[in-house]
């Protein structure tokens, strides 16, 4: 039986001129580091249409998986690169409520 994921949300504020570079850096990080980590389930990047922000939505198996990710030396190497482009706020939690339309993709 699958357990509810731990949801990690990061809001990165970025200058519009740097949004594309930030997205490319985050995608590279997901492809080369995040995908290899135990406990990772999925990540979605959401770009503000005006270029001012990027939201990282990711799901993990447990709080321990999130801490392991944050402590990974490969991940640590990305943090200064990300901070050179954006400021960010992070939060994590468990799903409290979800609703969706049946056949939403139909």
N, C-alpha and C positions, 0 to 999 in steps of 0.2 A: 504494500500500500504506500503510495507516494505521500510524503509529508508536505505541508505548506512551505513554500520557499521563504527565505529571508530576502526582502526586497531592498536593494540599495539604490538610492536616487542621489545623483550629483547634478547640481545646477551650476553650470560654468558661464560666467559673464565674460564676454569677449568683445573686442572691437570688431565691428562688421567686416573690416578689411582682413581680419585674421580668422574669421569663422571657417573658411575652406581649409586653411592650414591646420586648424585645430581638429576638424573632422577627419582629415587625412591621418593625423597623428593618432587619434583615438582608434580609427579603423586598423591602423598598423598594430597598435597595442593589442587590440582584440584578436587579430589574426595570429600574432606571434607569441603572445603571453597568455592572455585571458583564456583562450580556447584550450590551453594545455593544463589548466589548473583543476585539480580535483574539487568537486563541489559546485562548479559553475554550471548554470543551466541555460541562461540566455542573456543577451544584451541588446538593447535598442538605443539608437541615437536619435534624438529629436532636435531638429534645427529650427530656431526661431526664423520666421520669414524675413525679418528686418536685419538678420545677421548678428543680433546682440547677445544671443545665448545659445547654449547647447545643453540639453538634458540627457544624462546617461541613466537609463533604467536598466538595472540588471537583477537577475534572480540567482540566488545561491542556496545550497542545501542547508546551510547552518551558519550561525554567527562565527563559528570556528573557521569555516571556509573563507568568510570575508576577511578575518584577521590574517589567515595564512596568505591570502592574495596580497593584502597590504604590506606584509612583511617580506614577500618574495623579492629577492634582489633585482630581478628583471623589472618588476613593477616599480620598485624604488627608483630605478634609473629613468622611468618615464615621468615621475612626479615633477622634477625641475623643468622638464620640457613643456609639460602641460601648464605649469605655473608661469612660464615665460609668455604664454599666450592668453591666459585667462585666470580669473579669480573663481574660487568655487566654494559652495556650501554642500555638505553631505548629510544625509540622514539614512537610517535603515530602520526597518520595522517588518511586521508581519501583516499580511492582507487582513483587513478588518471587514471589508465589504466589496463585493463586485457584482455588477449587473451588465447584462449584454442582451442585445436583441437576437432572437433565434434567427438563424439563417442570415446573419449580419453580412456575410460575404456573398450571399446569393444575389 
